[in-house]
Amino acid sequence: MKRFHDTYHNEAVVAKIGLVQKKWADRLMFGMTYSRVYRELQNGVRQEVVFGGKYRKGYSVMPSMEYRKKDFLTEGLGITLTANYNRNTSFNVDTTSYEYNWRGEKRRRSTPGEQSYYHTRWNDNNWNGTLTANYSIDGVHRFTLNSVVNSFRRSTTSLLAPEEETYTIPKETAKNVNGFSYQFMPNGKWNVSAFGKYYYQFAAGPLESTTSQGEYVRSTNTVSTTGYGVAGTYFIVKGLQAKLSYEKVYRLPANDELFGDDDMETGDVSLKPENSHNFNFNAGYNATVGLHSLYLEGGLVYRDIGDYIQRSIQTLSGGKYGASYKNFGKVLTKGYTVTARYDFSNRLSVGGNFTEINIRDNERKTLGGGVNQAYKTRIPNVPYLFANSDITFYWPSLGRNGNLLTAAYTNFYVKEFPLYSEAFGSQGQRIIPSQFSHNISLSYSIGNGRYNVSVECQNITDAKLYDNFSLQKAGRAFYGKLRVSL
């Protein structure tokens, strides 16, 4: 079937002005970005739900600042400071009184709204700032301090009534992650580093009252915790490097996970951050003989995750579906990855990657204390075996010096994986099938990159491809791009 309500366009204008290579600043830039977006929504979180009238649109204004300076106040101290403010206004519109099928046919409904009847405006205010300071002593000792701050506030207004109605409880987050690391590099043969992190997050938003259905109260959630890690590298022989690392880290919930999208996805303000013990071992070999270069790499991954944040699909009334987020419990990840690449001069590059990541339920008991029937089964909606490869040909100085013609072929393979838990139901009907996509591209660069034109065909065999929740992606697609550097 042809997607009949799938228009998307995005326009942006970016302007920057500043100074470089000054005594007091290597780089000081001020920027302003204005962008607009329009997107028609073709389907819901399940493929059988088809939309023909829902759409979203919006615009944003973002001023920004960047400052960089080496040897700031003293030799060996480097400073990078960035800041931006993003004022984003978005509109969600779902007001049609029709329902559609994949042929584009429609019939009138007794009530308006394909998912839920609304016409809302979001006003998002985002503040972001980063500070990174590096201090090096004799090239042997390196200290790094990094701080990231973020503030988010969303107010929602309904435009359905004759007069605008702004909901009284805004959605808010405040995040701060501070990190400090030390790296010891006595020579080019080996080095070791250690780091510590402090995480802080405050979230507040509406939560349905337990005493009165349909009424909401302001709910808050505060997280304050620390993480740490250590890593080292060692050249066993020339060209053969081994890397080993361990970290205890946290992943703070994203705004979409905390608040949803006020439409098809429901967030949870009370979400806890994911916490994990991660072990990684990696070995890589690089050799060059004449015009030939070879790179081989292999790695092992072990992650013991707690409070895993899982997105799941839920059935709603009226044959509709939604998505929600929850802390799943314990998840154990074991896996490996292998990479190989061969290059011949500046004429040919061929390589590939193979990865197997085994992500399984590691919770023995249910919340009620019973036996977890899904213990040791795969976590659904996550691919566990995938691979890709590519081959690229280069023709330098084609036509004249400074020109370059590039032709490339790439592919991507994903083995079938479970849509729902393997512990329940018929497996033959509860998997996302294996996928194999092929892409080709051709690009021509003129005048040392001043003019560039490229064409690309993705999924040239028109294979059926799906996301992690079995939503089918669009088929064969063609793209063209023209870039001019002034």
C-alpha positions as CSV (number, residue, x, y, z in Angstrom):
1,M,0.0,0.0,0.0
2,K,1.1,3.6,-0.7
3,R,1.5,5.8,2.3
4,F,-1.1,8.6,1.6
5,H,-0.7,10.8,4.6
6,D,3.1,10.9,5.2
7,T,4.3,14.4,4.2
8,Y,7.3,15.8,6.1
9,H,9.3,18.9,5.7
10,N,11.8,20.8,7.8
11,E,13.5,24.1,7.1
12,A,16.2,25.8,9.1
13,V,18.3,29.0,8.9
14,V,21.5,29.1,11.0
15,A,23.6,32.2,11.4
16,K,26.9,32.5,13.4
17,I,29.2,35.4,14.0
18,G,32.3,35.6,16.2
19,L,36.0,35.9,16.6
20,V,38.9,33.4,16.3
21,Q,42.6,33.3,17.2
22,K,42.5,36.1,19.7
23,K,44.8,36.4,22.7
24,W,41.9,35.9,25.1
25,A,39.9,33.4,23.0
26,D,40.7,30.8,20.4
27,R,37.1,30.8,19.4
28,L,34.1,32.9,20.5
29,M,30.9,32.4,18.5
30,F,27.3,33.6,18.8
31,G,24.7,31.9,16.9
32,M,21.0,32.0,16.1
33,T,18.9,29.2,14.6
34,Y,15.3,29.4,13.4
35,S,13.5,26.3,12.2
36,R,10.1,25.1,11.2
37,V,8.7,21.6,10.8
38,Y,5.5,19.9,9.5
39,R,4.8,16.2,9.8
40,E,1.7,14.2,8.9
41,L,1.2,11.1,11.1
42,Q,0.3,8.0,9.0
43,N,-0.1,5.4,11.7
44,G,-0.2,4.8,15.4
45,V,2.1,2.6,17.5
46,R,0.7,-0.5,15.8
47,Q,0.6,-1.0,12.1
48,E,-3.1,-1.7,11.8
49,V,-4.0,1.8,13.2
50,V,-4.1,4.1,10.2
51,F,-4.4,7.9,10.3
52,G,-5.5,10.3,7.6
53,G,-5.8,13.6,9.3
54,K,-3.5,13.8,12.3
55,Y,-0.5,16.1,12.0
56,R,2.1,18.0,14.0
57,K,3.8,21.3,13.2
58,G,5.9,23.8,15.0
59,Y,8.8,26.3,15.0
60,S,11.7,27.1,17.3
61,V,14.2,29.9,17.9
62,M,17.6,29.0,19.5
63,P,20.3,31.5,20.4
64,S,23.6,29.9,21.2
65,M,27.2,30.7,22.4
66,E,30.5,28.9,22.2
67,Y,33.9,29.8,23.8
68,R,37.2,27.9,23.5
69,K,40.6,28.8,24.8
70,K,43.8,26.8,25.1
71,D,46.3,27.7,27.9
72,F,43.6,29.6,29.7
73,L,45.2,31.7,32.5
74,T,48.0,29.1,32.7
75,E,49.9,26.8,30.3
76,G,48.2,23.4,29.8
77,L,44.7,24.5,30.8
78,G,42.0,24.3,28.1
79,I,38.5,25.6,28.5
80,T,35.4,25.0,26.4
81,L,32.1,26.6,27.3
82,T,28.8,26.2,25.4
83,A,25.3,27.5,26.1
84,N,22.0,27.7,24.3
85,Y,18.3,28.4,24.8
86,N,15.7,26.8,22.7
87,R,12.1,28.2,22.6
88,N,10.0,25.7,20.8
89,T,6.3,25.9,20.0
90,S,4.5,22.8,18.7
91,F,1.0,22.0,17.6
92,N,-0.7,18.6,17.8
93,V,-3.8,18.4,15.8
94,D,-6.3,15.4,15.8
95,T,-9.7,16.8,15.0
96,T,-11.0,14.9,12.0
97,S,-14.3,13.0,12.2
98,Y,-13.3,10.2,9.8
99,E,-11.4,6.9,10.2
100,Y,-9.2,5.6,7.4
101,N,-7.8,2.3,6.1
102,W,-4.5,1.7,4.2
103,R,-6.3,2.3,0.8
104,G,-7.0,5.8,1.9
105,E,-10.7,5.1,2.1
106,K,-12.6,6.8,4.9
107,R,-15.9,6.7,6.7
108,R,-17.4,9.1,9.2
109,R,-17.2,8.5,12.9
110,S,-19.7,9.5,15.5
111,T,-17.0,11.3,17.5
112,P,-14.0,13.4,16.3
113,G,-10.4,12.4,16.8
114,E,-8.6,9.5,15.3
115,Q,-6.5,8.7,18.4
116,S,-8.0,11.2,20.8
117,Y,-9.8,14.4,20.1
118,Y,-7.4,17.3,20.7
119,H,-5.8,20.5,19.3
120,T,-3.0,21.5,21.6
121,R,-0.1,23.8,21.7
122,W,3.2,23.0,23.5
123,N,5.5,25.8,24.6
124,D,8.9,24.2,25.5
125,N,11.7,26.1,27.1
126,N,15.1,24.4,27.1
127,W,18.2,25.7,28.7
128,N,21.5,23.8,28.1
129,G,25.0,24.5,29.2
130,T,28.3,22.6,29.2
131,L,31.7,23.4,30.7
132,T,34.8,21.3,30.0
133,A,38.2,22.0,31.4
134,N,41.3,20.0,30.6
135,Y,44.7,20.4,32.3
136,S,47.7,18.6,31.1
137,I,51.1,18.3,32.8
138,D,54.1,17.3,30.6
139,G,51.8,15.3,28.4
140,V,51.8,12.5,31.1
141,H,49.1,13.6,33.5
142,R,45.7,14.8,32.2
143,F,42.8,16.1,34.4
144,T,39.4,16.7,32.9
145,L,36.4,18.4,34.6
146,N,33.1,18.3,32.8
147,S,29.7,19.7,33.8
148,V,26.4,19.5,31.9
149,V,23.3,21.3,33.0
150,N,19.8,21.2,31.4
151,S,16.5,22.8,32.3
152,F,13.2,21.9,30.6
153,R,9.7,23.3,31.0
154,R,6.6,22.5,29.0
155,S,3.3,24.2,29.2
156,T,0.3,22.7,27.3
157,T,-2.7,24.7,26.0
158,S,-5.9,23.3,24.5
159,L,-7.2,25.2,21.5
160,L,-10.4,23.3,21.1
161,A,-12.6,25.7,23.1
162,P,-13.4,29.2,21.9
163,E,-11.0,30.5,24.6
164,E,-7.5,28.9,25.1
165,E,-7.2,26.7,28.2
166,T,-3.7,26.2,29.6
167,Y,-3.3,23.3,31.9
168,T,-2.2,24.4,35.4
169,I,0.5,21.8,36.0
170,P,3.6,22.2,33.7
171,K,6.1,19.5,33.0
172,E,9.6,20.3,34.3
173,T,13.0,18.7,34.6
174,A,16.3,20.0,35.8
175,K,19.5,17.9,35.2
176,N,23.1,18.2,36.2
177,V,25.9,15.7,35.5
178,N,29.4,16.5,36.8
179,G,32.4,14.3,35.9
180,F,36.0,14.4,36.9
181,S,38.7,12.1,35.3
182,Y,42.4,11.5,35.5
183,Q,44.5,9.9,32.8
184,F,48.1,8.7,33.2
185,M,50.0,8.4,29.9
186,P,53.7,7.6,30.7
187,N,54.5,6.6,27.1
188,G,52.9,5.6,23.9
189,K,52.7,1.9,24.9
190,W,50.1,2.1,27.6
191,N,47.8,4.5,29.6
192,V,45.2,4.2,32.3
193,S,42.3,6.5,33.4
194,A,39.8,6.7,36.2
195,F,36.6,8.8,36.5
196,G,33.8,9.7,38.9
197,K,30.4,11.2,38.1
198,Y,27.7,12.9,40.1
199,Y,24.1,12.7,38.7
200,Y,21.2,15.0,39.7
201,Q,17.7,15.1,38.2
202,F,14.5,16.8,39.4
203,A,11.3,16.0,37.5
204,A,7.8,17.3,38.1
205,G,4.5,16.8,36.2
206,P,0.9,15.9,36.4
207,L,-0.2,12.6,37.9
208,E,-3.8,11.3,38.0
209,S,-5.3,11.6,41.5
210,T,-6.0,8.4,43.3
211,T,-9.0,9.9,45.0
212,S,-10.8,11.5,42.0
213,Q,-10.7,10.1,38.5
214,G,-9.9,12.6,35.8
215,E,-8.2,15.0,38.2
216,Y,-4.4,15.5,38.4
217,V,-2.0,16.5,41.1
218,R,1.6,17.7,40.8
219,S,4.1,14.9,41.3
220,T,7.8,15.3,41.8
221,N,10.8,13.0,41.7
222,T,14.4,13.8,42.7
223,V,17.4,11.6,42.0
224,S,20.9,12.2,43.4
225,T,23.6,9.6,43.0
226,T,27.2,8.9,41.9
227,G,29.0,6.7,39.4
228,Y,32.7,5.8,38.7
229,G,34.9,3.8,36.3
230,V,38.4,2.8,35.2
231,A,39.9,2.0,31.8
232,G,43.2,1.1,30.4
233,T,44.9,0.4,27.0
234,Y,48.1,-1.5,26.2
235,F,50.0,-2.1,23.0
236,I,51.0,-5.8,23.2
237,V,53.1,-5.6,20.0
238,K,53.2,-2.9,17.3
239,G,49.8,-2.5,15.9
240,L,48.0,-4.8,18.4
241,Q,46.2,-2.9,21.2
242,A,44.1,-4.2,24.0
243,K,41.5,-2.2,26.0
244,L,39.8,-3.0,29.2
245,S,37.2,-1.0,31.2
246,Y,34.7,-1.2,34.0
247,E,32.1,1.4,35.0
248,K,29.2,1.8,37.4
249,V,27.0,4.4,35.6
250,Y,23.5,5.7,35.4
251,R,21.2,6.7,32.6
252,L,18.8,9.4,33.5
253,P,15.3,9.1,32.0
254,A,14.7,11.3,29.0
255,N,11.8,13.8,28.8
256,D,9.8,11.6,26.5
257,E,10.1,8.7,29.0
258,L,9.1,11.0,31.9
259,F,6.2,12.8,30.2
260,G,5.3,11.0,27.0
261,D,4.1,13.0,24.0
262,D,0.6,14.0,25.2
263,D,-0.8,11.8,22.3
264,M,0.1,8.2,21.7
265,E,2.8,7.8,24.4
266,T,2.4,8.0,28.2
267,G,5.3,8.9,30.4
268,D,6.0,8.2,34.1
269,V,7.3,11.0,36.3
270,S,8.3,8.5,38.9
271,L,10.8,6.6,36.7
272,K,14.1,5.7,38.3
273,P,17.4,6.0,36.3
274,E,18.9,2.9,34.9
275,N,22.0,1.7,36.8
276,S,24.5,-0.7,35.4
277,H,27.8,-2.4,36.0
278,N,29.6,-2.5,32.6
279,F,32.6,-4.5,31.6
280,N,34.2,-4.1,28.2
281,F,37.2,-5.8,26.6
282,N,38.5,-4.9,23.2
283,A,41.5,-5.9,21.0
284,G,42.4,-4.2,17.7
285,Y,45.1,-4.9,15.1
286,N,46.2,-2.4,12.5
287,A,48.8,-3.0,9.8
288,T,49.9,-1.2,6.7
289,V,52.1,-2.7,4.0
290,G,52.8,-0.4,1.0
291,L,49.4,0.6,-0.4
292,H,47.5,-2.0,1.6
293,S,46.0,-1.4,5.1
294,L,44.2,-3.9,7.3
295,Y,42.2,-3.3,10.5
296,L,40.8,-6.1,12.7
297,E,38.9,-5.6,16.0
298,G,37.0,-7.7,18.4
299,G,35.2,-6.9,21.6
300,L,33.3,-8.5,24.5
301,V,30.5,-6.7,26.4
302,Y,29.0,-7.5,29.8
303,R,26.3,-5.3,31.4
304,D,24.3,-6.0,34.6
305,I,21.5,-3.5,34.5
306,G,19.0,-2.5,37.2
307,D,15.8,-0.5,36.9
308,Y,15.9,-1.1,33.1
309,I,13.6,1.4,31.3
310,Q,11.3,-0.5,28.9
311,R,8.9,0.9,26.3
312,S,5.8,-1.3,25.9
313,I,2.7,-1.3,23.8
314,Q,-0.7,-1.3,25.6
315,T,-4.3,-1.8,24.3
316,L,-6.6,1.1,24.8
317,S,-10.4,1.3,24.4
318,G,-12.0,1.6,21.0
319,G,-9.4,-0.7,19.2
320,K,-6.6,1.9,19.8
321,Y,-3.1,1.4,21.1
322,G,-0.6,3.4,23.1
323,A,2.9,3.2,24.4
324,S,4.2,3.6,28.0
325,Y,7.4,3.4,29.9
326,K,8.2,1.6,33.1
327,N,11.2,0.4,35.2
328,F,11.4,-3.3,34.2
329,G,13.8,-4.6,36.8
330,K,17.1,-6.5,36.2
331,V,18.5,-7.2,32.8
332,L,21.7,-9.0,31.9
333,T,23.6,-8.3,28.7
334,K,26.4,-10.4,27.2
335,G,27.7,-10.1,23.7
336,Y,30.5,-9.6,21.3
337,T,31.3,-7.7,18.2
338,V,33.8,-8.3,15.3
339,T,35.0,-5.7,12.8
340,A,37.3,-6.0,9.8
341,R,38.3,-3.4,7.2
342,Y,40.7,-3.4,4.2
343,D,41.9,-0.3,2.3
344,F,43.9,-0.1,-0.9
345,S,45.6,3.3,-1.4
346,N,42.9,6.0,-2.0
347,R,41.0,3.7,-4.4
348,L,39.1,1.1,-2.4
349,S,37.7,0.5,1.1
350,V,35.8,-2.7,2.1
351,G,34.7,-3.8,5.6
352,G,32.0,-5.1,7.8
353,N,30.8,-5.7,11.3
354,F,29.1,-8.6,13.1
355,T,27.4,-8.2,16.5
356,E,25.6,-10.5,18.8
357,I,24.2,-9.0,22.0
358,N,22.2,-11.3,24.3
359,I,19.9,-9.2,26.4
360,R,17.8,-11.3,28.9
361,D,15.4,-10.9,31.8
362,N,17.4,-11.4,35.0
363,E,14.6,-10.9,37.5
364,R,13.8,-14.1,39.4
365,K,10.7,-12.8,41.2
366,T,7.7,-10.7,40.1
367,L,6.7,-7.6,42.0
368,G,4.2,-9.7,44.0
369,G,6.9,-12.2,45.0
370,G,5.9,-15.0,42.7
371,V,8.1,-16.8,40.2
372,N,9.0,-14.8,37.1
373,Q,8.0,-17.0,34.2
374,A,10.1,-14.9,31.8
375,Y,13.3,-15.3,33.8
376,K,16.3,-15.8,31.4
377,T,14.2,-15.1,28.3
378,R,15.2,-12.5,25.7
379,I,14.0,-8.9,26.3
380,P,11.5,-8.2,23.5
381,N,11.7,-5.4,20.9
382,V,15.6,-5.5,21.0
383,P,17.6,-7.0,18.0
384,Y,20.2,-9.4,19.3
385,L,22.1,-10.4,16.1
386,F,22.9,-8.0,13.3
387,A,25.6,-7.3,10.7
388,N,26.6,-4.8,8.1
389,S,29.2,-4.5,5.3
390,D,30.2,-1.9,2.7
391,I,32.4,-1.4,-0.2
392,T,33.5,2.0,-1.6
393,F,35.4,2.9,-4.8
394,Y,37.2,6.2,-5.2
395,W,38.2,8.0,-8.4
396,P,40.3,11.0,-7.5
397,S,41.0,13.8,-10.0
398,L,38.2,12.6,-12.3
399,G,37.8,15.4,-14.9
400,R,40.4,17.6,-13.3
401,N,42.5,17.9,-10.2
402,G,40.6,18.5,-7.0
403,N,37.6,16.4,-8.2
404,L,36.5,13.1,-6.6
405,L,33.9,10.5,-7.7
406,T,32.8,8.1,-5.0
407,A,30.6,5.0,-5.5
408,A,29.4,2.9,-2.5
409,Y,27.4,-0.1,-1.7
410,T,26.2,-0.9,1.9
411,N,23.9,-3.4,3.5
412,F,22.4,-4.2,6.9
413,Y,21.1,-7.5,8.2
414,V,19.0,-8.1,11.3
415,K,18.0,-11.6,12.5
416,E,14.5,-12.1,13.6
417,F,13.8,-11.1,17.2
418,P,10.8,-11.3,19.6
419,L,8.0,-8.8,19.5
420,Y,6.6,-9.9,22.9
421,S,8.1,-11.9,25.7
422,E,9.2,-15.4,24.5
423,A,7.7,-16.9,27.7
424,F,4.1,-16.4,26.6
425,G,2.1,-17.2,23.5
426,S,2.8,-18.7,20.1
427,Q,6.3,-17.8,19.0
428,G,5.6,-18.2,15.3
429,Q,3.3,-15.2,15.4
430,R,5.2,-13.1,17.9
431,I,8.5,-12.3,16.1
432,I,9.8,-9.5,13.9
433,P,11.1,-11.3,10.8
434,S,14.7,-11.2,9.6
435,Q,15.6,-8.2,7.5
436,F,18.2,-7.6,4.9
437,S,18.5,-4.2,3.2
438,H,20.8,-3.0,0.4
439,N,21.8,0.6,-0.5
440,I,23.8,2.3,-3.2
441,S,25.1,5.8,-3.6
442,L,27.1,7.9,-6.0
443,S,28.7,11.3,-5.2
444,Y,30.8,13.8,-7.1
445,S,32.9,16.4,-5.4
446,I,34.2,19.3,-7.5
447,G,36.8,21.9,-6.8
448,N,38.2,20.3,-3.6
449,G,34.8,20.0,-2.1
450,R,33.4,23.4,-3.0
451,Y,30.6,21.8,-5.1
452,N,29.1,18.4,-4.2
453,V,26.3,16.5,-5.7
454,S,25.1,13.0,-4.6
455,V,22.3,10.5,-5.3
456,E,21.3,7.6,-3.2
457,C,18.9,4.6,-3.4
458,Q,18.1,3.0,0.0
459,N,16.6,-0.5,0.2
460,I,17.1,-1.1,-3.6
461,T,15.4,-4.6,-3.4
462,D,12.3,-3.0,-1.7
463,A,12.6,-5.5,1.2
464,K,10.1,-5.4,4.1
465,L,11.8,-3.6,7.0
466,Y,10.5,-2.9,10.5
467,D,11.4,-1.0,13.6
468,N,11.8,-2.6,17.0
469,F,8.0,-2.7,17.5
470,S,7.0,-4.2,14.1
471,L,6.0,-0.9,12.5
472,Q,6.8,-1.4,8.8
473,K,9.2,1.2,7.3
474,A,8.7,2.8,3.9
475,G,10.1,0.7,1.0
476,R,12.6,1.7,-1.8
477,A,13.5,5.3,-1.6
478,F,15.6,7.7,-3.7
479,Y,17.5,10.8,-2.4
480,G,19.4,13.6,-4.0
481,K,21.6,16.3,-2.4
482,L,23.4,19.4,-3.7
483,R,25.8,21.3,-1.4
484,V,27.7,24.4,-2.2
485,S,30.4,25.9,0.1
486,L,30.8,29.6,-0.2
